[in-house]
């Protein structure tokens, strides 16, 4: 195991009551061919066995660091806390119910960013499954910067648990916006896209778990308005803004019924 005190990549995992999933996420990081990383797992006041599972991994792998928050902080404060205590040149996100399924995922993205300094981030296509591991679909995101920019306001083209970001750029934009209700990753990518190019690997590197719990009508409305606000503030910054605004308004309208 590489216990380098100066990791090239900081993997940030936020979790809360994910005892059924967290071990898969951690193991998927450990299986990566690129080994010079640290894994920061921030547990937001779980009341199940999540913490015990993480500690068991940590005793055997010194690259893993565990932080237990009590009382509950919320996901956005945790994401920024993870950024503030990380050491790596690059930031990789791995949510606790997702996993990396390409063992060379980190190596491919690291090599790309090392050799393409005008790029600020790189993601990939993903496999979407439900919480019982049933296949839903594979994504077909745009892979090149020009095409990502054309589509991103209409539909986010970067999957959070697939992304690797230059830490100097994420610091320049101030990390995640803690005032947002949701879509903090979408907002972050739009800010980062103003400072550097964006890229997706064509291959599927990540398995993303879509949970089936329904949202209340009130929550759906709040999510729709949150998305609208993000699109609105990017007026003139990305192509197809007008169409994105129309679609965002339509989402609000649908949330009323």
C-alpha positions as semicolon CSV with decimal commas, in nm:
position;residue;x (nm);y (nm);z (nm)
1;X;0,000;0,000;0,000
2;X;0,119;0,352;-0,080
3;X;0,113;0,557;0,240
4;X;0,255;0,870;0,075
5;X;0,185;1,173;0,293
6;X;0,154;1,380;-0,025
7;X;-0,118;1,204;-0,225
8;X;-0,174;1,312;-0,582
9;X;-0,548;1,250;-0,560
10;X;-0,789;1,315;-0,274
11;X;-1,104;1,103;-0,292
12;X;-1,392;1,258;-0,097
13;X;-1,681;1,041;0,019
14;X;-1,975;1,181;0,215
15;X;-2,196;0,929;0,391
16;X;-2,489;0,898;0,625
17;X;-2,652;0,567;0,721
18;X;-2,507;0,381;0,423
19;X;-2,397;0,063;0,600
20;X;-2,537;-0,145;0,313
21;X;-2,331;0,040;0,050
22;X;-2,018;0,199;0,196
23;X;-1,794;-0,109;0,178
24;X;-1,850;-0,138;-0,198
25;X;-1,746;0,224;-0,250
26;X;-1,429;0,187;-0,042
27;X;-1,330;-0,143;-0,203
28;X;-1,372;0,009;-0,548
29;X;-1,119;0,280;-0,456
30;X;-0,878;0,020;-0,319
31;X;-0,896;-0,176;-0,646
32;X;-0,772;0,120;-0,850
33;X;-0,443;0,067;-1,035
34;X;-0,343;0,421;-0,937
35;X;-0,248;0,394;-0,570
36;X;-0,118;0,738;-0,466
37;X;-0,444;0,863;-0,318
38;X;-0,609;0,944;0,011
39;X;-0,972;0,862;0,085
40;X;-1,151;1,105;0,314
41;X;-1,476;0,957;0,444
42;X;-1,698;1,208;0,624
43;X;-1,981;1,045;0,816
44;X;-2,262;1,289;0,887
45;X;-2,385;1,156;1,222
46;X;-2,489;0,807;1,108
47;X;-2,685;0,598;1,358
48;X;-2,627;0,262;1,189
49;X;-2,307;0,056;1,143
50;X;-2,154;0,285;0,882
51;X;-1,884;0,417;1,117
52;X;-1,776;0,071;1,234
53;X;-1,740;-0,047;0,875
54;X;-1,523;0,253;0,783
55;X;-1,302;0,209;1,091
56;X;-1,240;-0,155;0,999
57;X;-1,110;-0,046;0,658
58;X;-0,905;0,235;0,809
59;X;-0,711;0,003;1,043
60;X;-0,585;-0,192;0,741
61;X;-0,530;0,092;0,494
62;X;-0,356;0,407;0,613
63;X;-0,467;0,598;0,306
64;X;-0,819;0,611;0,450
65;X;-0,909;0,894;0,689
66;X;-1,239;0,895;0,878
67;X;-1,428;1,194;1,020
68;X;-1,748;1,153;1,222
69;X;-1,965;1,464;1,245
70;X;-2,201;1,507;1,536
71;X;-2,440;1,677;1,530
72;X;-2,556;1,654;1,169
73;X;-2,393;1,912;0,936
74;X;-2,562;1,845;0,602
75;X;-2,412;1,729;0,276
76;X;-2,290;2,065;0,144
77;X;-2,098;2,162;0,457
78;X;-1,947;1,814;0,454
79;X;-1,841;1,843;0,091
80;X;-1,661;2,170;0,162
81;X;-1,511;2,031;0,482
82;X;-1,370;1,744;0,280
83;X;-1,215;1,988;0,035
84;X;-1,060;2,192;0,317
85;X;-0,883;1,894;0,477
86;X;-0,776;1,725;0,153
87;X;-0,414;1,725;0,036
88;X;-0,423;1,610;-0,325
89;X;-0,346;1,800;-0,643
90;X;-0,670;1,657;-0,781
91;X;-1,010;1,597;-0,620
92;X;-1,215;1,287;-0,704
93;X;-1,570;1,243;-0,576
94;X;-1,706;0,902;-0,477
95;X;-2,045;0,909;-0,308
96;X;-2,097;0,633;-0,055
97;X;-2,365;0,446;-0,249
98;X;-2,168;0,448;-0,576
99;X;-1,859;0,257;-0,688
100;X;-1,589;0,269;-0,951
101;X;-1,606;-0,028;-1,186
102;X;-1,305;0,051;-1,405
103;X;-0,982;-0,024;-1,216
104;X;-0,793;0,226;-1,433
105;X;-1,041;0,510;-1,384
106;X;-0,813;0,726;-1,169
107;X;-0,505;0,653;-1,379
108;X;-0,679;0,754;-1,704
109;X;-0,811;1,077;-1,559
110;X;-0,486;1,163;-1,382
111;X;-0,286;1,112;-1,703
112;X;-0,531;1,325;-1,902
113;X;-0,519;1,621;-1,663
114;X;-0,141;1,598;-1,629
115;X;-0,107;1,622;-2,007
116;X;-0,385;1,873;-2,080
117;X;-0,340;2,176;-1,859
118;X;-0,621;2,374;-2,020
119;X;-0,876;2,125;-1,885
120;X;-1,023;2,175;-1,538
121;X;-1,213;1,852;-1,494
122;X;-1,276;1,512;-1,645
123;X;-1,569;1,277;-1,588
124;X;-1,696;0,970;-1,770
125;X;-2,006;0,782;-1,869
126;X;-2,174;0,583;-1,593
127;X;-2,394;0,282;-1,536
128;X;-2,715;0,358;-1,345
129;X;-2,858;0,088;-1,118
130;X;-3,124;0,073;-0,847
131;X;-3,055;-0,004;-0,481
132;X;-3,103;-0,376;-0,550
133;X;-2,832;-0,368;-0,816
134;X;-3,078;-0,395;-1,104
135;X;-2,955;-0,232;-1,423
136;X;-3,144;0,080;-1,537
137;X;-2,933;0,230;-1,816
138;X;-2,594;0,351;-1,932
139;X;-2,539;0,719;-2,000
140;X;-2,422;0,864;-2,329
141;X;-2,272;1,196;-2,224
142;X;-2,093;1,431;-2,459
143;X;-1,718;1,368;-2,438
144;X;-1,559;1,681;-2,587
145;X;-1,558;2,028;-2,436
146;X;-1,748;2,196;-2,721
147;X;-2,028;1,940;-2,711
148;X;-2,046;1,936;-2,331
149;X;-2,091;2,315;-2,334
150;X;-2,373;2,291;-2,588
151;X;-2,568;2,045;-2,374
152;X;-2,481;2,108;-2,010
153;X;-2,743;2,376;-1,934
154;X;-3,017;2,162;-2,085
155;X;-2,902;1,842;-1,915
156;X;-2,600;1,804;-1,688
157;X;-2,328;1,613;-1,872
158;X;-2,093;1,541;-1,580
159;X;-2,161;1,262;-1,329
160;X;-2,050;1,361;-0,980
161;X;-1,902;1,027;-0,871
162;X;-1,712;0,999;-1,199
163;X;-1,538;1,335;-1,189
164;X;-1,179;1,441;-1,118
165;X;-1,113;1,814;-1,070
166;X;-0,804;2,031;-1,034
167;X;-0,799;2,145;-0,672
168;X;-0,664;2,492;-0,758
169;X;-0,972;2,557;-0,973
170;X;-1,219;2,427;-0,719
171;X;-1,057;2,657;-0,464
172;X;-1,085;2,953;-0,703
173;X;-1,461;2,907;-0,738
174;X;-1,507;2,869;-0,362
175;X;-1,608;2,503;-0,358
176;X;-1,973;2,406;-0,330
177;X;-2,245;2,667;-0,282
178;X;-2,390;2,583;0,061
179;X;-2,701;2,793;-0,004
180;X;-2,831;2,553;-0,267
181;X;-3,110;2,307;-0,194
182;X;-2,974;2,048;-0,440
183;X;-2,783;2,026;-0,772
184;X;-2,466;2,147;-0,601
185;X;-2,258;1,941;-0,844
186;X;-2,431;2,094;-1,149
187;X;-2,366;2,442;-1,012
188;X;-2,002;2,357;-0,940
189;X;-1,937;2,221;-1,288
190;X;-2,084;2,533;-1,448
191;X;-1,850;2,751;-1,239
192;X;-1,550;2,534;-1,319
193;X;-1,635;2,538;-1,690
194;X;-1,572;2,913;-1,693
195;X;-1,212;2,855;-1,583
196;X;-1,114;2,552;-1,789
197;X;-1,223;2,300;-2,047
198;X;-1,436;1,994;-1,963
199;X;-1,393;1,635;-2,076
200;X;-1,566;1,299;-2,038
201;X;-1,411;0,960;-2,096
202;X;-1,630;0,769;-2,338
203;X;-1,605;0,449;-2,135
204;X;-1,818;0,367;-1,830
205;X;-1,605;0,391;-1,515
206;X;-1,865;0,433;-1,242
207;X;-2,178;0,265;-1,112
208;X;-2,432;0,515;-0,980
209;X;-2,715;0,404;-0,750
210;X;-3,053;0,565;-0,810
211;X;-3,277;0,532;-0,505
212;X;-3,648;0,475;-0,547
213;X;-3,788;0,680;-0,261
214;X;-4,042;0,930;-0,388
215;X;-4,021;1,304;-0,331
216;X;-4,306;1,506;-0,190
217;X;-4,468;1,763;-0,418
218;X;-4,322;2,039;-0,205
219;X;-3,972;1,897;-0,243
220;X;-4,015;1,859;-0,619
221;X;-4,112;2,226;-0,642
222;X;-3,812;2,330;-0,436
223;X;-3,581;2,122;-0,656
224;X;-3,732;2,273;-0,972
225;X;-3,689;2,630;-0,847
226;X;-3,335;2,552;-0,735
227;X;-3,248;2,424;-1,083
228;X;-3,411;2,728;-1,245
229;X;-3,200;2,963;-1,031
230;X;-2,878;2,788;-1,136
231;X;-2,967;2,811;-1,505
232;X;-3,079;3,174;-1,470
233;X;-2,749;3,292;-1,322
234;X;-2,558;3,142;-1,614
235;X;-2,718;3,376;-1,868
236;X;-2,480;3,431;-2,158
237;X;-2,215;3,198;-2,020
238;X;-2,310;2,880;-2,207
239;X;-2,486;2,798;-2,537
240;X;-2,858;2,718;-2,554
241;X;-2,939;2,924;-2,245
242;X;-3,283;3,027;-2,374
243;X;-3,390;2,666;-2,434
244;X;-3,255;2,571;-2,092
245;X;-3,467;2,843;-1,930
246;X;-3,780;2,721;-2,110
247;X;-3,717;2,365;-1,993
248;X;-3,646;2,483;-1,637
249;X;-3,976;2,674;-1,632
250;X;-4,158;2,369;-1,766
251;X;-4,009;2,165;-1,483
252;X;-4,148;2,416;-1,233
253;X;-4,490;2,399;-1,398
254;X;-4,494;2,018;-1,382
255;X;-4,396;2,029;-1,014
256;X;-4,721;2,211;-0,934
257;X;-4,936;1,907;-1,011
